[in-house]
């Protein structure tokens, strides 16, 4: 180490003398990394930054101190949840010194949320984000077809779920064709395969509904049905989707996004197709009800018809009686106007010689004219003398 020019090395009161800041920082870096190396620490995330490089930078703090943390892109990709300001985490990494600024920092290699597993936190964050988009909104749920002619089932073709479902649908209703969209339901990369199978099933010709089915299993076994790709495929499916994943106690994001949730694959079969026996009973009840209603209406119609007939007969009789009375009155009037009736009262009618012309004036009967006089009971023939 070179001594300062203004004093001799023997007079040096300092424990260490450095030529430059870089030398000092390098010495501190070597000592710090040698003494500490790998470290594990917990704290609260703050000042989070995600530049376009893909690296993640943030501070880890508590009530007493703050330390800078860097998470290189390759390690950041392995973190299953989203880091955010205010999140309590624990991390493992290497303590190092960033020489250009003379700051010590932790190069994180693994980060976990404090108090819960990384998978659980990632799931919660995904639920919150998708809920904010409205993907789980009940208002967007679609009704299932009442009598589907064709359905598609997204499942493993060798699993028990598809056998149970086919048994139920075949027993209940033979009028529905069932297509199988085969996919793995467990393993690495399964989420993308399930999403692709849902998209394919929804576009198949004539398909009116899709069932996504898997038997029971552990949370890890069902993890693929919590992936974002599966949720978005369910929402984007052009026909209604029934989710039948796991058992009753298992709830996945696929269940939340689907138009209907079935507790088991067997229940999915019961939801998607009608029961032929129940339909037959229902039709029988409708037939009986229709018969009773028809008979009652026929009785009512017959009663109304009888009442109308009785009313019509009475009205006809009354009308005939009125007409008879009127005819009698007209007859009486005509009889009063009949000349014979006048003659019966002592009057006579004088006719000219032709026996038809009524003599109303003496000028019609000059002397010597032959006259006919009609009486009530006969006639008199006479000749005018003057």
C-alpha positions as CSV (number, residue, x, y, z in Angstrom):
1,X,0.0,0.0,0.0
2,X,1.4,3.4,-1.0
3,X,1.8,6.0,1.9
4,X,0.4,9.5,1.7
5,X,3.0,12.1,0.7
6,X,2.4,14.3,3.7
7,X,3.4,11.8,6.3
8,X,5.8,8.9,6.8
9,X,4.5,5.4,7.1
10,X,6.0,5.2,10.6
11,X,4.0,8.2,11.6
12,X,0.7,6.8,10.1
13,X,-2.0,7.1,12.8
14,X,-4.5,5.1,10.6
15,X,-5.1,1.4,10.6
16,X,-5.4,1.2,6.8
17,X,-4.6,3.5,4.1
18,X,-6.1,3.2,0.5
19,X,-5.1,4.9,-2.7
20,X,-8.7,5.3,-3.9
21,X,-12.4,5.0,-3.1
22,X,-12.5,2.0,-5.5
23,X,-9.8,0.3,-3.4
24,X,-11.6,0.9,-0.2
25,X,-15.0,-0.2,-1.7
26,X,-13.3,-3.4,-3.1
27,X,-11.8,-4.2,0.3
28,X,-15.2,-3.7,2.0
29,X,-16.9,-5.9,-0.7
30,X,-14.4,-8.7,-0.2
31,X,-14.7,-8.5,3.6
32,X,-18.5,-8.3,3.6
33,X,-19.0,-11.2,1.1
34,X,-16.4,-13.3,2.9
35,X,-18.0,-12.8,6.3
36,X,-21.7,-13.1,5.3
37,X,-22.1,-14.8,1.9
38,X,-25.5,-16.5,1.7
39,X,-28.1,-14.8,3.9
40,X,-31.8,-15.3,4.7
41,X,-33.9,-12.2,5.8
42,X,-37.5,-11.1,6.1
43,X,-39.0,-7.7,5.7
44,X,-41.5,-5.6,3.8
45,X,-41.2,-4.8,0.1
46,X,-41.0,-1.1,-0.9
47,X,-39.9,0.9,-3.9
48,X,-40.5,-2.0,-6.3
49,X,-39.3,-1.4,-9.8
50,X,-39.6,-3.6,-12.9
51,X,-37.5,-2.2,-15.8
52,X,-37.9,-3.6,-19.3
53,X,-34.8,-5.7,-18.8
54,X,-36.9,-8.2,-16.7
55,X,-34.8,-7.7,-13.5
56,X,-36.7,-6.7,-10.4
57,X,-35.4,-4.1,-7.9
58,X,-36.9,-3.3,-4.5
59,X,-36.0,-2.4,-1.0
60,X,-36.6,-4.7,2.0
61,X,-37.3,-2.8,5.2
62,X,-38.5,-3.0,8.8
63,X,-38.9,-0.5,11.5
64,X,-35.2,-0.1,12.0
65,X,-33.4,-0.3,8.6
66,X,-33.7,-0.7,4.8
67,X,-31.6,-2.8,2.4
68,X,-31.6,-2.9,-1.3
69,X,-32.5,-6.1,-3.2
70,X,-32.0,-7.1,-6.8
71,X,-33.7,-10.2,-8.4
72,X,-32.2,-11.1,-11.7
73,X,-34.6,-11.9,-14.5
74,X,-33.8,-15.7,-14.5
75,X,-34.7,-15.9,-10.8
76,X,-37.7,-13.5,-11.1
77,X,-39.3,-15.8,-13.6
78,X,-39.4,-18.6,-11.0
79,X,-41.3,-16.5,-8.5
80,X,-45.0,-17.7,-8.9
81,X,-46.6,-14.6,-7.4
82,X,-46.5,-10.9,-8.1
83,X,-44.2,-8.9,-5.8
84,X,-45.9,-5.6,-4.7
85,X,-45.1,-2.8,-2.3
86,X,-46.2,-3.5,1.2
87,X,-45.9,-7.3,0.8
88,X,-44.2,-9.1,3.7
89,X,-41.7,-11.6,2.3
90,X,-38.7,-13.7,3.3
91,X,-35.9,-14.2,0.9
92,X,-32.7,-16.1,0.4
93,X,-29.7,-14.6,-1.4
94,X,-26.1,-13.4,-1.4
95,X,-25.0,-10.3,0.4
96,X,-22.8,-8.2,-2.0
97,X,-21.7,-4.6,-2.5
98,X,-22.7,-2.6,-5.6
99,X,-19.3,-1.0,-6.2
100,X,-20.4,2.0,-8.4
101,X,-22.5,3.4,-5.6
102,X,-20.7,1.9,-2.6
103,X,-24.0,0.3,-1.5
104,X,-24.4,-3.1,-0.1
105,X,-27.4,-5.1,-1.3
106,X,-28.8,-8.6,-1.4
107,X,-28.9,-10.5,-4.7
108,X,-32.1,-12.6,-4.1
109,X,-32.3,-16.1,-5.4
110,X,-35.7,-17.1,-3.9
111,X,-38.6,-15.1,-2.5
112,X,-41.6,-16.4,-0.6
113,X,-44.5,-14.5,1.0
114,X,-44.4,-14.3,4.7
115,X,-47.2,-16.2,6.4
116,X,-48.4,-18.2,3.4
117,X,-47.1,-20.3,0.6
118,X,-46.1,-18.8,-2.8
119,X,-48.7,-20.9,-4.6
120,X,-51.5,-19.7,-2.3
121,X,-50.5,-16.0,-2.7
122,X,-50.2,-16.4,-6.5
123,X,-53.7,-18.0,-6.5
124,X,-55.1,-15.1,-4.4
125,X,-53.6,-12.5,-6.6
126,X,-54.9,-14.3,-9.7
127,X,-58.4,-14.5,-8.3
128,X,-58.3,-10.8,-7.4
129,X,-57.2,-9.8,-10.9
130,X,-59.6,-12.0,-12.8
131,X,-62.5,-11.0,-10.5
132,X,-61.7,-7.3,-11.3
133,X,-62.1,-8.2,-15.0
134,X,-65.6,-9.6,-14.2
135,X,-64.7,-13.2,-15.3
136,X,-66.4,-14.7,-12.2
137,X,-69.4,-12.3,-12.4
138,X,-72.7,-14.3,-12.0
139,X,-74.3,-11.9,-14.5
140,X,-72.3,-13.4,-17.4
141,X,-73.4,-17.0,-16.6
142,X,-75.3,-18.6,-19.4
143,X,-78.2,-21.1,-19.1
144,X,-77.7,-24.7,-20.1
145,X,-79.6,-26.1,-23.1
146,X,-82.7,-28.0,-22.0
147,X,-82.5,-30.8,-24.5
148,X,-78.9,-30.7,-26.0
149,X,-78.4,-32.8,-29.1
150,X,-74.6,-32.9,-28.8
151,X,-72.2,-32.1,-25.9
152,X,-68.4,-32.3,-25.6
153,X,-66.4,-33.5,-22.6
154,X,-62.9,-32.2,-21.9
155,X,-61.2,-34.8,-19.8
156,X,-58.8,-37.7,-19.8
157,X,-60.1,-40.4,-22.0
158,X,-58.8,-43.1,-19.6
159,X,-60.0,-41.7,-16.3
160,X,-62.9,-42.8,-14.1
161,X,-64.6,-39.4,-14.6
162,X,-65.4,-40.0,-18.2
163,X,-66.7,-43.5,-17.5
164,X,-69.0,-42.2,-14.8
165,X,-70.3,-39.3,-16.9
166,X,-71.0,-41.5,-19.9
167,X,-72.8,-44.0,-17.8
168,X,-75.1,-41.3,-16.3
169,X,-75.9,-39.6,-19.6
170,X,-76.5,-42.9,-21.4
171,X,-78.9,-44.0,-18.6
172,X,-80.8,-40.8,-18.4
173,X,-81.2,-39.6,-22.0
174,X,-80.2,-41.4,-25.3
175,X,-81.0,-38.4,-27.5
176,X,-77.7,-36.6,-26.9
177,X,-74.4,-37.4,-28.7
178,X,-71.3,-37.1,-26.5
179,X,-67.9,-36.1,-28.0
180,X,-64.7,-36.5,-26.0
181,X,-62.0,-33.8,-26.3
182,X,-59.0,-35.7,-24.8
183,X,-56.4,-34.0,-22.7
184,X,-54.1,-34.7,-19.8
185,X,-55.5,-33.4,-16.5
186,X,-52.4,-33.5,-14.4
187,X,-48.7,-32.7,-15.0
188,X,-46.4,-30.0,-16.3
189,X,-48.0,-27.8,-19.0
190,X,-51.4,-29.3,-18.5
191,X,-53.2,-26.0,-18.1
192,X,-52.4,-25.0,-21.7
193,X,-53.5,-28.4,-23.0
194,X,-56.9,-28.1,-21.1
195,X,-57.4,-24.6,-22.4
196,X,-56.7,-25.8,-26.0
197,X,-59.1,-28.7,-25.6
198,X,-61.9,-26.4,-24.3
199,X,-61.4,-24.1,-27.3
200,X,-61.6,-27.1,-29.7
201,X,-64.6,-28.6,-28.0
202,X,-66.5,-25.3,-28.1
203,X,-66.0,-24.9,-31.8
204,X,-67.0,-28.5,-32.7
205,X,-69.9,-28.8,-35.1
206,X,-73.3,-29.0,-33.3
207,X,-71.9,-28.9,-29.8
208,X,-74.3,-27.0,-27.5
209,X,-72.5,-27.4,-24.2
210,X,-69.1,-28.4,-22.9
211,X,-68.2,-30.3,-19.7
212,X,-64.7,-30.0,-18.1
213,X,-64.3,-33.0,-15.9
214,X,-61.7,-34.5,-13.6
215,X,-62.0,-36.9,-10.7
216,X,-60.8,-36.0,-7.2
217,X,-57.3,-35.4,-6.1
218,X,-55.0,-33.3,-4.0
219,X,-54.6,-29.5,-4.4
220,X,-51.5,-30.2,-6.4
221,X,-53.4,-32.6,-8.7
222,X,-56.0,-30.0,-9.4
223,X,-53.6,-27.1,-9.8
224,X,-53.9,-27.0,-13.6
225,X,-57.6,-26.0,-13.3
226,X,-56.5,-22.9,-11.4
227,X,-54.4,-21.6,-14.2
228,X,-55.3,-18.4,-16.0
229,X,-55.3,-20.0,-19.4
230,X,-58.0,-22.4,-18.4
231,X,-60.2,-19.7,-16.9
232,X,-60.0,-17.5,-20.0
233,X,-60.7,-20.5,-22.2
234,X,-63.9,-21.3,-20.2
235,X,-65.0,-17.6,-20.4
236,X,-64.3,-17.5,-24.2
237,X,-66.1,-20.7,-25.0
238,X,-69.0,-19.9,-27.4
239,X,-71.3,-22.4,-25.6
240,X,-72.1,-22.9,-21.9
241,X,-69.5,-24.7,-19.8
242,X,-70.1,-27.0,-16.8
243,X,-67.1,-27.5,-14.5
244,X,-66.9,-30.9,-12.8
245,X,-63.5,-30.9,-11.2
246,X,-62.6,-32.9,-8.1
247,X,-65.1,-33.5,-5.3
248,X,-67.6,-31.4,-3.5
249,X,-65.0,-29.7,-1.2
250,X,-62.7,-28.9,-4.1
251,X,-63.3,-25.4,-5.7
252,X,-61.1,-24.3,-8.5
253,X,-61.0,-21.2,-10.7
254,X,-62.4,-23.3,-13.5
255,X,-65.5,-23.8,-11.3
256,X,-65.8,-20.1,-10.6
257,X,-65.6,-19.2,-14.3
258,X,-67.9,-21.9,-15.6
259,X,-71.6,-21.2,-16.3
260,X,-72.5,-24.1,-13.9
261,X,-70.5,-26.0,-11.3
262,X,-71.1,-29.7,-10.7
263,X,-69.9,-31.3,-7.5
264,X,-68.8,-34.4,-9.4
265,X,-68.6,-35.6,-13.0
266,X,-71.7,-37.8,-12.4
267,X,-73.6,-34.7,-11.3
268,X,-72.5,-32.9,-14.4
269,X,-74.2,-35.6,-16.5
270,X,-77.4,-35.1,-14.5
271,X,-77.2,-31.3,-15.1
272,X,-76.5,-31.5,-18.8
273,X,-79.1,-34.0,-20.0
274,X,-82.7,-34.5,-18.9
275,X,-84.0,-37.7,-17.3
276,X,-86.2,-39.6,-19.8
277,X,-88.2,-41.3,-17.0
278,X,-89.0,-37.9,-15.4
279,X,-89.9,-36.5,-18.8
280,X,-92.2,-39.5,-19.5
281,X,-93.9,-39.0,-16.1
282,X,-94.2,-35.3,-16.7
283,X,-95.8,-35.9,-20.1
284,X,-98.2,-38.4,-18.5
285,X,-99.2,-35.9,-15.9
286,X,-99.6,-33.2,-18.6
287,X,-101.8,-35.6,-20.6
288,X,-104.0,-36.3,-17.6
289,X,-104.3,-32.7,-16.8
290,X,-105.1,-31.9,-20.4
291,X,-107.8,-34.6,-20.4
292,X,-109.3,-33.2,-17.2
293,X,-109.2,-29.6,-18.5
294,X,-110.7,-30.7,-21.9
295,X,-113.5,-32.6,-20.2
296,X,-114.3,-29.7,-17.9
297,X,-114.3,-27.3,-20.8
298,X,-116.5,-29.6,-22.9
299,X,-119.0,-29.8,-20.0
300,X,-119.0,-26.1,-19.7
301,X,-119.5,-25.6,-23.4
302,X,-122.3,-28.1,-23.4
303,X,-123.9,-26.3,-20.5
304,X,-123.6,-23.0,-22.2
305,X,-125.0,-24.5,-25.5
306,X,-128.0,-26.0,-23.6
307,X,-128.6,-22.6,-22.0
308,X,-128.4,-20.9,-25.3
309,X,-130.8,-23.4,-26.8
310,X,-133.2,-22.9,-24.0
311,X,-132.9,-19.1,-24.3
312,X,-133.3,-19.3,-28.1
313,X,-136.4,-21.4,-27.8
314,X,-137.9,-19.0,-25.3
315,X,-137.0,-16.0,-27.4
316,X,-138.5,-17.7,-30.5
317,X,-141.7,-18.4,-28.6
318,X,-141.9,-14.9,-27.4
319,X,-141.2,-13.5,-30.8
320,X,-143.9,-15.8,-32.3
321,X,-146.4,-14.6,-29.7
322,X,-145.6,-11.0,-30.4
323,X,-146.0,-11.6,-34.1
324,X,-149.3,-13.4,-33.5
325,X,-150.6,-10.4,-31.5
326,X,-149.5,-8.0,-34.2
327,X,-151.2,-10.1,-36.9
328,X,-154.4,-10.1,-34.9
329,X,-154.2,-6.4,-34.6
330,X,-153.6,-6.0,-38.3
331,X,-156.5,-8.4,-39.1
332,X,-158.8,-6.4,-36.9
333,X,-157.7,-3.2,-38.6
334,X,-158.2,-4.7,-42.1
335,X,-161.6,-6.0,-41.1
336,X,-162.5,-2.5,-39.9
337,X,-161.6,-1.2,-43.3
338,X,-163.3,-4.0,-45.3
339,X,-166.3,-2.6,-47.3
340,X,-168.4,-5.6,-46.3
341,X,-168.0,-4.6,-42.7
342,X,-169.2,-1.1,-43.5
343,X,-172.2,-2.6,-45.3
344,X,-173.0,-4.8,-42.3
345,X,-173.4,-1.7,-40.3
346,X,-176.4,-0.6,-42.6
347,X,-174.5,1.1,-45.4
348,X,-174.8,0.3,-49.1
349,X,-172.5,0.7,-52.1
350,X,-173.7,1.9,-55.5
351,X,-171.9,0.6,-58.6
352,X,-172.3,1.6,-62.2
353,X,-173.7,-0.8,-64.8
354,X,-170.3,-2.5,-65.2
355,X,-170.5,-3.6,-61.6
356,X,-167.1,-2.3,-60.8
357,X,-167.2,1.5,-60.9
358,X,-168.3,3.1,-57.6
359,X,-170.8,5.9,-58.2
360,X,-169.8,8.8,-56.1
361,X,-171.6,11.7,-57.9
362,X,-175.0,11.9,-59.6
363,X,-173.4,12.8,-62.8
364,X,-172.2,9.3,-63.0
365,X,-175.8,8.0,-63.1
366,X,-177.9,9.9,-65.7
367,X,-181.5,8.9,-66.2
368,X,-181.9,5.5,-67.6
369,X,-178.6,4.2,-66.2
370,X,-178.5,0.7,-64.8
371,X,-177.1,0.6,-61.2
372,X,-176.1,-2.1,-58.8
373,X,-176.5,-1.5,-55.1
374,X,-174.5,-3.8,-52.8
375,X,-176.0,-4.5,-49.4
376,X,-174.7,-6.6,-46.5
377,X,-176.5,-9.7,-47.6
378,X,-176.9,-9.2,-51.4
379,X,-177.4,-6.7,-54.1
380,X,-180.2,-4.7,-55.8
381,X,-180.2,-3.9,-59.5
382,X,-182.1,-0.7,-60.5
383,X,-182.5,1.9,-63.2
384,X,-182.3,5.6,-62.7
385,X,-185.5,7.4,-63.6
386,X,-184.3,10.9,-62.8
